[in-house]
């Protein structure tokens, strides 16, 4: 255990930040799952709406540094491609 006050403070800050980041990542995953569920059901309107809600959540996670910005862009691009593919299917 840390004996120096600044080290104790850093431990508290890290715990807070970890909890916050875990919550953000979990929220992002939940929104992605909703989009994937709508895609598998085959309902394009529902999938499009779920993607519209998921997009800012994924971007927010990237801007906060929870996930890399390229990963966020890749997830959005792949999800939108799958939603668009529902129209032709």
PDB file of N, CA, C and O in Angstrom:
ATOM      1  N   UNK A   1       0.847  -1.194   0.000  1.00  0.00           N
ATOM      2  CA  UNK A   1       0.000   0.000   0.000  1.00  0.00           C
ATOM      3  C   UNK A   1       0.880   1.240   0.000  1.00  0.00           C
ATOM      4  O   UNK A   1       1.954   1.256   0.601  1.00  0.00           O
ATOM      5  N   UNK A   2       0.413   2.273  -0.679  1.00  0.00           N
ATOM      6  CA  UNK A   2       1.176   3.518  -0.782  1.00  0.00           C
ATOM      7  C   UNK A   2       1.160   4.262   0.549  1.00  0.00           C
ATOM      8  O   UNK A   2       0.135   4.333   1.226  1.00  0.00           O
ATOM      9  N   UNK A   3       2.319   4.815   0.910  1.00  0.00           N
ATOM     10  CA  UNK A   3       2.426   5.586   2.146  1.00  0.00           C
ATOM     11  C   UNK A   3       2.449   7.085   1.892  1.00  0.00           C
ATOM     12  O   UNK A   3       2.172   7.872   2.797  1.00  0.00           O
ATOM     13  N   UNK A   4       2.775   7.485   0.675  1.00  0.00           N
ATOM     14  CA  UNK A   4       2.881   8.906   0.354  1.00  0.00           C
ATOM     15  C   UNK A   4       1.504   9.413  -0.079  1.00  0.00           C
ATOM     16  O   UNK A   4       0.774   8.738  -0.805  1.00  0.00           O
ATOM     17  N   UNK A   5       1.176  10.604   0.381  1.00  0.00           N
ATOM     18  CA  UNK A   5      -0.155  11.173   0.141  1.00  0.00           C
ATOM     19  C   UNK A   5      -0.457  11.289  -1.345  1.00  0.00           C
ATOM     20  O   UNK A   5      -1.567  10.972  -1.773  1.00  0.00           O
ATOM     21  N   UNK A   6       0.501  11.732  -2.133  1.00  0.00           N
ATOM     22  CA  UNK A   6       0.262  11.898  -3.570  1.00  0.00           C
ATOM     23  C   UNK A   6       0.010  10.548  -4.242  1.00  0.00           C
ATOM     24  O   UNK A   6      -0.776  10.452  -5.185  1.00  0.00           O
ATOM     25  N   UNK A   7       0.684   9.505  -3.747  1.00  0.00           N
ATOM     26  CA  UNK A   7       0.479   8.159  -4.299  1.00  0.00           C
ATOM     27  C   UNK A   7      -0.915   7.643  -3.946  1.00  0.00           C
ATOM     28  O   UNK A   7      -1.566   6.986  -4.759  1.00  0.00           O
ATOM     29  N   UNK A   8      -1.370   7.949  -2.720  1.00  0.00           N
ATOM     30  CA  UNK A   8      -2.725   7.539  -2.315  1.00  0.00           C
ATOM     31  C   UNK A   8      -3.764   8.236  -3.195  1.00  0.00           C
ATOM     32  O   UNK A   8      -4.746   7.635  -3.629  1.00  0.00           O
ATOM     33  N   UNK A   9      -3.512   9.524  -3.444  1.00  0.00           N
ATOM     34  CA  UNK A   9      -4.426  10.296  -4.293  1.00  0.00           C
ATOM     35  C   UNK A   9      -4.462   9.711  -5.696  1.00  0.00           C
ATOM     36  O   UNK A   9      -5.536   9.586  -6.286  1.00  0.00           O
ATOM     37  N   UNK A  10      -3.299   9.351  -6.240  1.00  0.00           N
ATOM     38  CA  UNK A  10      -3.240   8.763  -7.575  1.00  0.00           C
ATOM     39  C   UNK A  10      -4.032   7.458  -7.637  1.00  0.00           C
ATOM     40  O   UNK A  10      -4.695   7.181  -8.636  1.00  0.00           O
ATOM     41  N   UNK A  11      -3.964   6.667  -6.582  1.00  0.00           N
ATOM     42  CA  UNK A  11      -4.722   5.410  -6.531  1.00  0.00           C
ATOM     43  C   UNK A  11      -6.222   5.705  -6.593  1.00  0.00           C
ATOM     44  O   UNK A  11      -6.967   5.039  -7.311  1.00  0.00           O
ATOM     45  N   UNK A  12      -6.655   6.724  -5.821  1.00  0.00           N
ATOM     46  CA  UNK A  12      -8.079   7.107  -5.842  1.00  0.00           C
ATOM     47  C   UNK A  12      -8.486   7.598  -7.230  1.00  0.00           C
ATOM     48  O   UNK A  12      -9.550   7.233  -7.729  1.00  0.00           O
ATOM     49  N   UNK A  13      -7.648   8.420  -7.852  1.00  0.00           N
ATOM     50  CA  UNK A  13      -7.957   8.954  -9.181  1.00  0.00           C
ATOM     51  C   UNK A  13      -8.036   7.843 -10.218  1.00  0.00           C
ATOM     52  O   UNK A  13      -8.922   7.836 -11.073  1.00  0.00           O
ATOM     53  N   UNK A  14      -7.101   6.908 -10.131  1.00  0.00           N
ATOM     54  CA  UNK A  14      -7.085   5.791 -11.082  1.00  0.00           C
ATOM     55  C   UNK A  14      -8.348   4.942 -10.934  1.00  0.00           C
ATOM     56  O   UNK A  14      -8.934   4.517 -11.930  1.00  0.00           O
ATOM     57  N   UNK A  15      -8.761   4.699  -9.698  1.00  0.00           N
ATOM     58  CA  UNK A  15      -9.966   3.896  -9.457  1.00  0.00           C
ATOM     59  C   UNK A  15     -11.195   4.577 -10.060  1.00  0.00           C
ATOM     60  O   UNK A  15     -12.031   3.926 -10.686  1.00  0.00           O
ATOM     61  N   UNK A  16     -11.295   5.894  -9.864  1.00  0.00           N
ATOM     62  CA  UNK A  16     -12.430   6.646 -10.414  1.00  0.00           C
ATOM     63  C   UNK A  16     -12.433   6.587 -11.938  1.00  0.00           C
ATOM     64  O   UNK A  16     -13.458   6.329 -12.569  1.00  0.00           O
ATOM     65  N   UNK A  17     -11.248   6.834 -12.512  1.00  0.00           N
ATOM     66  CA  UNK A  17     -11.129   6.865 -13.966  1.00  0.00           C
ATOM     67  C   UNK A  17     -11.421   5.493 -14.575  1.00  0.00           C
ATOM     68  O   UNK A  17     -12.074   5.397 -15.614  1.00  0.00           O
ATOM     69  N   UNK A  18     -10.938   4.440 -13.928  1.00  0.00           N
ATOM     70  CA  UNK A  18     -11.171   3.082 -14.421  1.00  0.00           C
ATOM     71  C   UNK A  18     -12.661   2.759 -14.422  1.00  0.00           C
ATOM     72  O   UNK A  18     -13.185   2.185 -15.377  1.00  0.00           O
ATOM     73  N   UNK A  19     -13.337   3.138 -13.334  1.00  0.00           N
ATOM     74  CA  UNK A  19     -14.785   2.886 -13.239  1.00  0.00           C
ATOM     75  C   UNK A  19     -15.531   3.641 -14.331  1.00  0.00           C
ATOM     76  O   UNK A  19     -16.448   3.104 -14.953  1.00  0.00           O
ATOM     77  N   UNK A  20     -15.135   4.888 -14.560  1.00  0.00           N
ATOM     78  CA  UNK A  20     -15.785   5.721 -15.573  1.00  0.00           C
ATOM     79  C   UNK A  20     -15.567   5.139 -16.970  1.00  0.00           C
ATOM     80  O   UNK A  20     -16.498   5.049 -17.771  1.00  0.00           O
ATOM     81  N   UNK A  21     -14.326   4.748 -17.247  1.00  0.00           N
ATOM     82  CA  UNK A  21     -14.009   4.194 -18.564  1.00  0.00           C
ATOM     83  C   UNK A  21     -14.707   2.862 -18.794  1.00  0.00           C
ATOM     84  O   UNK A  21     -15.169   2.587 -19.901  1.00  0.00           O
ATOM     85  N   UNK A  22     -14.786   2.032 -17.758  1.00  0.00           N
ATOM     86  CA  UNK A  22     -15.479   0.745 -17.866  1.00  0.00           C
ATOM     87  C   UNK A  22     -16.952   0.968 -18.192  1.00  0.00           C
ATOM     88  O   UNK A  22     -17.529   0.265 -19.022  1.00  0.00           O
ATOM     89  N   UNK A  23     -17.553   1.955 -17.530  1.00  0.00           N
ATOM     90  CA  UNK A  23     -18.968   2.259 -17.772  1.00  0.00           C
ATOM     91  C   UNK A  23     -19.166   2.746 -19.207  1.00  0.00           C
ATOM     92  O   UNK A  23     -20.121   2.347 -19.874  1.00  0.00           O
ATOM     93  N   UNK A  24     -18.267   3.607 -19.679  1.00  0.00           N
ATOM     94  CA  UNK A  24     -18.372   4.118 -21.057  1.00  0.00           C
ATOM     95  C   UNK A  24     -18.248   3.000 -22.078  1.00  0.00           C
ATOM     96  O   UNK A  24     -19.012   2.935 -23.040  1.00  0.00           O
ATOM     97  N   UNK A  25     -17.274   2.116 -21.859  1.00  0.00           N
ATOM     98  CA  UNK A  25     -17.040   1.011 -22.795  1.00  0.00           C
ATOM     99  C   UNK A  25     -18.237   0.062 -22.797  1.00  0.00           C
ATOM    100  O   UNK A  25     -18.659  -0.413 -23.851  1.00  0.00           O
ATOM    101  N   UNK A  26     -18.778  -0.208 -21.615  1.00  0.00           N
ATOM    102  CA  UNK A  26     -19.933  -1.090 -21.496  1.00  0.00           C
ATOM    103  C   UNK A  26     -21.146  -0.488 -22.200  1.00  0.00           C
ATOM    104  O   UNK A  26     -21.887  -1.191 -22.886  1.00  0.00           O
ATOM    105  N   UNK A  27     -21.339   0.805 -22.028  1.00  0.00           N
ATOM    106  CA  UNK A  27     -22.457   1.505 -22.683  1.00  0.00           C
ATOM    107  C   UNK A  27     -22.310   1.436 -24.199  1.00  0.00           C
ATOM    108  O   UNK A  27     -23.288   1.215 -24.913  1.00  0.00           O
ATOM    109  N   UNK A  28     -21.098   1.623 -24.683  1.00  0.00           N
ATOM    110  CA  UNK A  28     -20.832   1.553 -26.120  1.00  0.00           C
ATOM    111  C   UNK A  28     -21.170   0.154 -26.645  1.00  0.00           C
ATOM    112  O   UNK A  28     -21.829   0.010 -27.674  1.00  0.00           O
ATOM    113  N   UNK A  29     -20.713  -0.864 -25.929  1.00  0.00           N
ATOM    114  CA  UNK A  29     -20.981  -2.249 -26.346  1.00  0.00           C
ATOM    115  C   UNK A  29     -22.473  -2.549 -26.371  1.00  0.00           C
ATOM    116  O   UNK A  29     -22.954  -3.248 -27.263  1.00  0.00           O
ATOM    117  N   UNK A  30     -23.212  -2.020 -25.389  1.00  0.00           N
ATOM    118  CA  UNK A  30     -24.658  -2.236 -25.331  1.00  0.00           C
ATOM    119  C   UNK A  30     -25.335  -1.662 -26.570  1.00  0.00           C
ATOM    120  O   UNK A  30     -26.199  -2.306 -27.164  1.00  0.00           O
ATOM    121  N   UNK A  31     -24.941  -0.452 -26.959  1.00  0.00           N
ATOM    122  CA  UNK A  31     -25.525   0.175 -28.142  1.00  0.00           C
ATOM    123  C   UNK A  31     -25.182  -0.614 -29.400  1.00  0.00           C
ATOM    124  O   UNK A  31     -26.016  -0.754 -30.294  1.00  0.00           O
ATOM    125  N   UNK A  32     -23.951  -1.132 -29.473  1.00  0.00           N
ATOM    126  CA  UNK A  32     -23.539  -1.933 -30.631  1.00  0.00           C
ATOM    127  C   UNK A  32     -24.364  -3.219 -30.696  1.00  0.00           C
ATOM    128  O   UNK A  32     -24.777  -3.644 -31.775  1.00  0.00           O
ATOM    129  N   UNK A  33     -24.603  -3.836 -29.535  1.00  0.00           N
ATOM    130  CA  UNK A  33     -25.398  -5.064 -29.490  1.00  0.00           C
ATOM    131  C   UNK A  33     -26.829  -4.815 -29.961  1.00  0.00           C
ATOM    132  O   UNK A  33     -27.428  -5.665 -30.620  1.00  0.00           O
ATOM    133  N   UNK A  34     -27.374  -3.645 -29.621  1.00  0.00           N
ATOM    134  CA  UNK A  34     -28.730  -3.308 -30.062  1.00  0.00           C
ATOM    135  C   UNK A  34     -28.795  -3.216 -31.586  1.00  0.00           C
ATOM    136  O   UNK A  34     -29.762  -3.663 -32.203  1.00  0.00           O
ATOM    137  N   UNK A  35     -27.756  -2.631 -32.187  1.00  0.00           N
ATOM    138  CA  UNK A  35     -27.702  -2.527 -33.651  1.00  0.00           C
ATOM    139  C   UNK A  35     -27.604  -3.925 -34.255  1.00  0.00           C
ATOM    140  O   UNK A  35     -28.324  -4.248 -35.200  1.00  0.00           O
ATOM    141  N   UNK A  36     -26.718  -4.749 -33.710  1.00  0.00           N
ATOM    142  CA  UNK A  36     -26.532  -6.102 -34.243  1.00  0.00           C
ATOM    143  C   UNK A  36     -27.788  -6.946 -34.093  1.00  0.00           C
ATOM    144  O   UNK A  36     -28.101  -7.761 -34.960  1.00  0.00           O
ATOM    145  N   UNK A  37     -28.507  -6.751 -32.994  1.00  0.00           N
ATOM    146  CA  UNK A  37     -29.762  -7.479 -32.778  1.00  0.00           C
ATOM    147  C   UNK A  37     -30.799  -7.063 -33.823  1.00  0.00           C
ATOM    148  O   UNK A  37     -31.522  -7.905 -34.357  1.00  0.00           O
ATOM    149  N   UNK A  38     -30.867  -5.767 -34.110  1.00  0.00           N
ATOM    150  CA  UNK A  38     -31.802  -5.271 -35.124  1.00  0.00           C
ATOM    151  C   UNK A  38     -31.419  -5.781 -36.512  1.00  0.00           C
ATOM    152  O   UNK A  38     -32.292  -6.070 -37.330  1.00  0.00           O
ATOM    153  N   UNK A  39     -30.117  -5.891 -36.778  1.00  0.00           N
ATOM    154  CA  UNK A  39     -29.655  -6.398 -38.076  1.00  0.00           C
ATOM    155  C   UNK A  39     -30.046  -7.864 -38.236  1.00  0.00           C
ATOM    156  O   UNK A  39     -30.528  -8.269 -39.294  1.00  0.00           O
ATOM    157  N   UNK A  40     -29.839  -8.655 -37.187  1.00  0.00           N
ATOM    158  CA  UNK A  40     -30.172 -10.081 -37.279  1.00  0.00           C
ATOM    159  C   UNK A  40     -31.676 -10.309 -37.392  1.00  0.00           C
ATOM    160  O   UNK A  40     -32.111 -11.298 -37.982  1.00  0.00           O
ATOM    161  N   UNK A  41     -32.475  -9.395 -36.827  1.00  0.00           N
ATOM    162  CA  UNK A  41     -33.927  -9.528 -36.960  1.00  0.00           C
ATOM    163  C   UNK A  41     -34.379  -9.196 -38.381  1.00  0.00           C
ATOM    164  O   UNK A  41     -35.466  -9.591 -38.803  1.00  0.00           O
ATOM    165  N   UNK A  42     -33.525  -8.458 -39.122  1.00  0.00           N
ATOM    166  CA  UNK A  42     -33.836  -8.138 -40.510  1.00  0.00           C
ATOM    167  C   UNK A  42     -34.658  -6.882 -40.697  1.00  0.00           C
ATOM    168  O   UNK A  42     -35.051  -6.559 -41.818  1.00  0.00           O
ATOM    169  N   UNK A  43     -34.925  -6.168 -39.611  1.00  0.00           N
ATOM    170  CA  UNK A  43     -35.725  -4.950 -39.681  1.00  0.00           C
ATOM    171  C   UNK A  43     -34.801  -3.763 -39.946  1.00  0.00           C
ATOM    172  O   UNK A  43     -34.057  -3.343 -39.060  1.00  0.00           O
ATOM    173  N   UNK A  44     -34.849  -3.223 -41.167  1.00  0.00           N
ATOM    174  CA  UNK A  44     -33.906  -2.161 -41.523  1.00  0.00           C
ATOM    175  C   UNK A  44     -34.213  -0.852 -40.805  1.00  0.00           C
ATOM    176  O   UNK A  44     -33.291  -0.150 -40.388  1.00  0.00           O
ATOM    177  N   UNK A  45     -35.475  -0.515 -40.654  1.00  0.00           N
ATOM    178  CA  UNK A  45     -35.838   0.735 -39.963  1.00  0.00           C
ATOM    179  C   UNK A  45     -35.326   0.717 -38.528  1.00  0.00           C
ATOM    180  O   UNK A  45     -34.736   1.687 -38.053  1.00  0.00           O
ATOM    181  N   UNK A  46     -35.561  -0.394 -37.853  1.00  0.00           N
ATOM    182  CA  UNK A  46     -35.110  -0.541 -36.463  1.00  0.00           C
ATOM    183  C   UNK A  46     -33.584  -0.487 -36.389  1.00  0.00           C
ATOM    184  O   UNK A  46     -33.022   0.129 -35.484  1.00  0.00           O
ATOM    185  N   UNK A  47     -32.924  -1.132 -37.340  1.00  0.00           N
ATOM    186  CA  UNK A  47     -31.460  -1.156 -37.377  1.00  0.00           C
ATOM    187  C   UNK A  47     -30.907   0.241 -37.637  1.00  0.00           C
ATOM    188  O   UNK A  47     -29.917   0.644 -37.027  1.00  0.00           O
ATOM    189  N   UNK A  48     -31.546   0.978 -38.542  1.00  0.00           N
ATOM    190  CA  UNK A  48     -31.094   2.327 -38.861  1.00  0.00           C
ATOM    191  C   UNK A  48     -31.224   3.247 -37.651  1.00  0.00           C
ATOM    192  O   UNK A  48     -30.344   4.062 -37.375  1.00  0.00           O
ATOM    193  N   UNK A  49     -32.336   3.101 -36.936  1.00  0.00           N
ATOM    194  CA  UNK A  49     -32.571   3.918 -35.735  1.00  0.00           C
ATOM    195  C   UNK A  49     -31.564   3.560 -34.634  1.00  0.00           C
ATOM    196  O   UNK A  49     -31.036   4.443 -33.958  1.00  0.00           O
ATOM    197  N   UNK A  50     -31.306   2.266 -34.463  1.00  0.00           N
ATOM    198  CA  UNK A  50     -30.334   1.825 -33.459  1.00  0.00           C
ATOM    199  C   UNK A  50     -28.931   2.333 -33.791  1.00  0.00           C
ATOM    200  O   UNK A  50     -28.173   2.713 -32.898  1.00  0.00           O
ATOM    201  N   UNK A  51     -28.595   2.337 -35.075  1.00  0.00           N
ATOM    202  CA  UNK A  51     -27.291   2.845 -35.503  1.00  0.00           C
ATOM    203  C   UNK A  51     -27.191   4.350 -35.268  1.00  0.00           C
ATOM    204  O   UNK A  51     -26.145   4.857 -34.863  1.00  0.00           O
ATOM    205  N   UNK A  52     -28.288   5.054 -35.526  1.00  0.00           N
ATOM    206  CA  UNK A  52     -28.315   6.507 -35.309  1.00  0.00           C
ATOM    207  C   UNK A  52     -28.048   6.843 -33.843  1.00  0.00           C
ATOM    208  O   UNK A  52     -27.412   7.851 -33.538  1.00  0.00           O
ATOM    209  N   UNK A  53     -28.536   5.996 -32.941  1.00  0.00           N
ATOM    210  CA  UNK A  53     -28.307   6.208 -31.503  1.00  0.00           C
ATOM    211  C   UNK A  53     -26.919   5.732 -31.070  1.00  0.00           C
ATOM    212  O   UNK A  53     -26.321   6.299 -30.155  1.00  0.00           O
ATOM    213  N   UNK A  54     -26.412   4.695 -31.727  1.00  0.00           N
ATOM    214  CA  UNK A  54     -25.125   4.120 -31.338  1.00  0.00           C
ATOM    215  C   UNK A  54     -23.947   4.970 -31.796  1.00  0.00           C
ATOM    216  O   UNK A  54     -22.916   5.020 -31.126  1.00  0.00           O
ATOM    217  N   UNK A  55     -24.098   5.630 -32.922  1.00  0.00           N
ATOM    218  CA  UNK A  55     -22.989   6.385 -33.508  1.00  0.00           C
ATOM    219  C   UNK A  55     -22.395   7.428 -32.557  1.00  0.00           C
ATOM    220  O   UNK A  55     -21.179   7.429 -32.364  1.00  0.00           O
ATOM    221  N   UNK A  56     -23.193   8.313 -31.956  1.00  0.00           N
ATOM    222  CA  UNK A  56     -22.592   9.291 -31.046  1.00  0.00           C
ATOM    223  C   UNK A  56     -21.965   8.645 -29.811  1.00  0.00           C
ATOM    224  O   UNK A  56     -20.986   9.156 -29.267  1.00  0.00           O
ATOM    225  N   UNK A  57     -22.530   7.529 -29.373  1.00  0.00           N
ATOM    226  CA  UNK A  57     -21.995   6.811 -28.208  1.00  0.00           C
ATOM    227  C   UNK A  57     -20.599   6.275 -28.512  1.00  0.00           C
ATOM    228  O   UNK A  57     -19.696   6.363 -27.680  1.00  0.00           O
ATOM    229  N   UNK A  58     -20.433   5.720 -29.707  1.00  0.00           N
ATOM    230  CA  UNK A  58     -19.129   5.180 -30.121  1.00  0.00           C
ATOM    231  C   UNK A  58     -18.132   6.326 -30.283  1.00  0.00           C
ATOM    232  O   UNK A  58     -16.983   6.218 -29.853  1.00  0.00           O
ATOM    233  N   UNK A  59     -18.571   7.423 -30.904  1.00  0.00           N
ATOM    234  CA  UNK A  59     -17.693   8.582 -31.086  1.00  0.00           C
ATOM    235  C   UNK A  59     -17.281   9.186 -29.749  1.00  0.00           C
ATOM    236  O   UNK A  59     -16.143   9.627 -29.586  1.00  0.00           O
ATOM    237  N   UNK A  60     -18.196   9.204 -28.807  1.00  0.00           N
ATOM    238  CA  UNK A  60     -17.898   9.749 -27.476  1.00  0.00           C
ATOM    239  C   UNK A  60     -16.836   8.907 -26.791  1.00  0.00           C
ATOM    240  O   UNK A  60     -15.921   9.446 -26.167  1.00  0.00           O
ATOM    241  N   UNK A  61     -16.949   7.593 -26.902  1.00  0.00           N
ATOM    242  CA  UNK A  61     -15.951   6.706 -26.306  1.00  0.00           C
ATOM    243  C   UNK A  61     -14.582   6.962 -26.919  1.00  0.00           C
ATOM    244  O   UNK A  61     -13.567   6.904 -26.225  1.00  0.00           O
ATOM    245  N   UNK A  62     -14.553   7.245 -28.216  1.00  0.00           N
ATOM    246  CA  UNK A  62     -13.281   7.525 -28.895  1.00  0.00           C
ATOM    247  C   UNK A  62     -12.716   8.868 -28.441  1.00  0.00           C
ATOM    248  O   UNK A  62     -11.515   8.987 -28.197  1.00  0.00           O
ATOM    249  N   UNK A  63     -13.572   9.872 -28.328  1.00  0.00           N
ATOM    250  CA  UNK A  63     -13.090  11.200 -27.941  1.00  0.00           C
ATOM    251  C   UNK A  63     -12.597  11.233 -26.504  1.00  0.00           C
ATOM    252  O   UNK A  63     -11.732  12.040 -26.164  1.00  0.00           O
ATOM    253  N   UNK A  64     -13.138  10.362 -25.655  1.00  0.00           N
ATOM    254  CA  UNK A  64     -12.701  10.291 -24.261  1.00  0.00           C
ATOM    255  C   UNK A  64     -11.479   9.395 -24.087  1.00  0.00           C
ATOM    256  O   UNK A  64     -10.915   9.300 -22.997  1.00  0.00           O
ATOM    257  N   UNK A  65     -11.080   8.740 -25.173  1.00  0.00           N
ATOM    258  CA  UNK A  65      -9.880   7.911 -25.103  1.00  0.00           C
ATOM    259  C   UNK A  65     -10.118   6.502 -24.618  1.00  0.00           C
ATOM    260  O   UNK A  65      -9.163   5.784 -24.321  1.00  0.00           O
ATOM    261  N   UNK A  66     -11.372   6.089 -24.531  1.00  0.00           N
ATOM    262  CA  UNK A  66     -11.690   4.735 -24.077  1.00  0.00           C
ATOM    263  C   UNK A  66     -11.338   3.723 -25.166  1.00  0.00           C
ATOM    264  O   UNK A  66     -10.815   2.647 -24.878  1.00  0.00           O
ATOM    265  N   UNK A  67     -11.627   4.078 -26.414  1.00  0.00           N
ATOM    266  CA  UNK A  67     -11.216   3.262 -27.556  1.00  0.00           C
ATOM    267  C   UNK A  67     -10.489   4.176 -28.535  1.00  0.00           C
ATOM    268  O   UNK A  67     -10.653   5.396 -28.496  1.00  0.00           O
ATOM    269  N   UNK A  68      -9.694   3.587 -29.403  1.00  0.00           N
ATOM    270  CA  UNK A  68      -8.947   4.362 -30.394  1.00  0.00           C
ATOM    271  C   UNK A  68      -9.913   4.917 -31.430  1.00  0.00           C
ATOM    272  O   UNK A  68     -10.922   4.286 -31.747  1.00  0.00           O
ATOM    273  N   UNK A  69      -9.609   6.081 -31.951  1.00  0.00           N
ATOM    274  CA  UNK A  69     -10.515   6.718 -32.909  1.00  0.00           C
ATOM    275  C   UNK A  69     -10.677   5.893 -34.177  1.00  0.00           C
ATOM    276  O   UNK A  69     -11.757   5.870 -34.768  1.00  0.00           O
ATOM    277  N   UNK A  70      -9.605   5.210 -34.606  1.00  0.00           N
ATOM    278  CA  UNK A  70      -9.708   4.355 -35.792  1.00  0.00           C
ATOM    279  C   UNK A  70     -10.628   3.164 -35.531  1.00  0.00           C
ATOM    280  O   UNK A  70     -11.376   2.747 -36.414  1.00  0.00           O
ATOM    281  N   UNK A  71     -10.569   2.623 -34.321  1.00  0.00           N
ATOM    282  CA  UNK A  71     -11.445   1.506 -33.979  1.00  0.00           C
ATOM    283  C   UNK A  71     -12.901   1.957 -34.011  1.00  0.00           C
ATOM    284  O   UNK A  71     -13.765   1.238 -34.513  1.00  0.00           O
ATOM    285  N   UNK A  72     -13.176   3.148 -33.475  1.00  0.00           N
ATOM    286  CA  UNK A  72     -14.539   3.673 -33.477  1.00  0.00           C
ATOM    287  C   UNK A  72     -15.032   3.867 -34.906  1.00  0.00           C
ATOM    288  O   UNK A  72     -16.161   3.503 -35.235  1.00  0.00           O
ATOM    289  N   UNK A  73     -14.185   4.440 -35.749  1.00  0.00           N
ATOM    290  CA  UNK A  73     -14.557   4.663 -37.149  1.00  0.00           C
ATOM    291  C   UNK A  73     -14.825   3.343 -37.853  1.00  0.00           C
ATOM    292  O   UNK A  73     -15.774   3.224 -38.627  1.00  0.00           O
ATOM    293  N   UNK A  74     -13.982   2.352 -37.580  1.00  0.00           N
ATOM    294  CA  UNK A  74     -14.134   1.036 -38.201  1.00  0.00           C
ATOM    295  C   UNK A  74     -15.444   0.377 -37.777  1.00  0.00           C
ATOM    296  O   UNK A  74     -16.145  -0.204 -38.606  1.00  0.00           O
ATOM    297  N   UNK A  75     -15.776   0.468 -36.485  1.00  0.00           N
ATOM    298  CA  UNK A  75     -17.020  -0.122 -35.995  1.00  0.00           C
ATOM    299  C   UNK A  75     -18.234   0.532 -36.641  1.00  0.00           C
ATOM    300  O   UNK A  75     -19.169  -0.151 -37.058  1.00  0.00           O
ATOM    301  N   UNK A  76     -18.211   1.861 -36.720  1.00  0.00           N
ATOM    302  CA  UNK A  76     -19.337   2.590 -37.315  1.00  0.00           C
ATOM    303  C   UNK A  76     -19.470   2.236 -38.792  1.00  0.00           C
ATOM    304  O   UNK A  76     -20.576   2.010 -39.283  1.00  0.00           O
ATOM    305  N   UNK A  77     -18.341   2.188 -39.500  1.00  0.00           N
ATOM    306  CA  UNK A  77     -18.371   1.884 -40.931  1.00  0.00           C
ATOM    307  C   UNK A  77     -18.915   0.482 -41.188  1.00  0.00           C
ATOM    308  O   UNK A  77     -19.731   0.280 -42.087  1.00  0.00           O
ATOM    309  N   UNK A  78     -18.460  -0.477 -40.399  1.00  0.00           N
ATOM    310  CA  UNK A  78     -18.911  -1.860 -40.611  1.00  0.00           C
ATOM    311  C   UNK A  78     -20.372  -2.037 -40.252  1.00  0.00           C
ATOM    312  O   UNK A  78     -21.099  -2.755 -40.938  1.00  0.00           O
ATOM    313  N   UNK A  79     -20.814  -1.382 -39.172  1.00  0.00           N
ATOM    314  CA  UNK A  79     -22.223  -1.480 -38.799  1.00  0.00           C
ATOM    315  C   UNK A  79     -23.107  -0.826 -39.856  1.00  0.00           C
ATOM    316  O   UNK A  79     -24.143  -1.380 -40.225  1.00  0.00           O
ATOM    317  N   UNK A  80     -22.711   0.340 -40.341  1.00  0.00           N
ATOM    318  CA  UNK A  80     -23.525   1.028 -41.344  1.00  0.00           C
ATOM    319  C   UNK A  80     -23.565   0.251 -42.657  1.00  0.00           C
ATOM    320  O   UNK A  80     -24.579   0.251 -43.355  1.00  0.00           O
ATOM    321  N   UNK A  81     -22.454  -0.411 -42.990  1.00  0.00           N
ATOM    322  CA  UNK A  81     -22.449  -1.239 -44.199  1.00  0.00           C
ATOM    323  C   UNK A  81     -23.424  -2.403 -44.055  1.00  0.00           C
ATOM    324  O   UNK A  81     -24.121  -2.758 -45.006  1.00  0.00           O
ATOM    325  N   UNK A  82     -23.470  -2.993 -42.866  1.00  0.00           N
ATOM    326  CA  UNK A  82     -24.401  -4.104 -42.634  1.00  0.00           C
ATOM    327  C   UNK A  82     -25.852  -3.632 -42.656  1.00  0.00           C
ATOM    328  O   UNK A  82     -26.732  -4.345 -43.136  1.00  0.00           O
ATOM    329  N   UNK A  83     -26.101  -2.424 -42.134  1.00  0.00           N
ATOM    330  CA  UNK A  83     -27.462  -1.874 -42.159  1.00  0.00           C
ATOM    331  C   UNK A  83     -27.874  -1.576 -43.592  1.00  0.00           C
ATOM    332  O   UNK A  83     -29.013  -1.844 -43.974  1.00  0.00           O
ATOM    333  N   UNK A  84     -26.960  -1.025 -44.396  1.00  0.00           N
ATOM    334  CA  UNK A  84     -27.251  -0.734 -45.796  1.00  0.00           C
ATOM    335  C   UNK A  84     -27.513  -2.018 -46.577  1.00  0.00           C
ATOM    336  O   UNK A  84     -28.347  -2.036 -47.483  1.00  0.00           O
ATOM    337  N   UNK A  85     -26.807  -3.089 -46.230  1.00  0.00           N
ATOM    338  CA  UNK A  85     -26.962  -4.368 -46.931  1.00  0.00           C
ATOM    339  C   UNK A  85     -28.348  -4.964 -46.696  1.00  0.00           C
ATOM    340  O   UNK A  85     -28.804  -5.794 -47.483  1.00  0.00           O
ATOM    341  N   UNK A  86     -29.020  -4.551 -45.626  1.00  0.00           N
ATOM    342  CA  UNK A  86     -30.378  -5.058 -45.360  1.00  0.00           C
ATOM    343  C   UNK A  86     -31.357  -4.594 -46.438  1.00  0.00           C
ATOM    344  O   UNK A  86     -32.324  -5.293 -46.743  1.00  0.00           O
ATOM    345  N   UNK A  87     -31.110  -3.434 -47.004  1.00  0.00           N
ATOM    346  CA  UNK A  87     -32.011  -2.876 -48.014  1.00  0.00           C
ATOM    347  C   UNK A  87     -32.013  -3.742 -49.271  1.00  0.00           C
ATOM    348  O   UNK A  87     -33.057  -3.953 -49.888  1.00  0.00           O
ATOM    349  N   UNK A  88     -30.828  -4.244 -49.645  1.00  0.00           N
ATOM    350  CA  UNK A  88     -30.744  -5.057 -50.856  1.00  0.00           C
ATOM    351  C   UNK A  88     -31.158  -6.489 -50.599  1.00  0.00           C
ATOM    352  O   UNK A  88     -31.568  -7.192 -51.522  1.00  0.00           O
ATOM    353  N   UNK A  89     -31.056  -6.929 -49.361  1.00  0.00           N
ATOM    354  CA  UNK A  89     -31.393  -8.339 -49.051  1.00  0.00           C
ATOM    355  C   UNK A  89     -32.870  -8.575 -49.003  1.00  0.00           C
ATOM    356  O   UNK A  89     -33.309  -9.698 -48.756  1.00  0.00           O
TER     357      UNK A  89
END
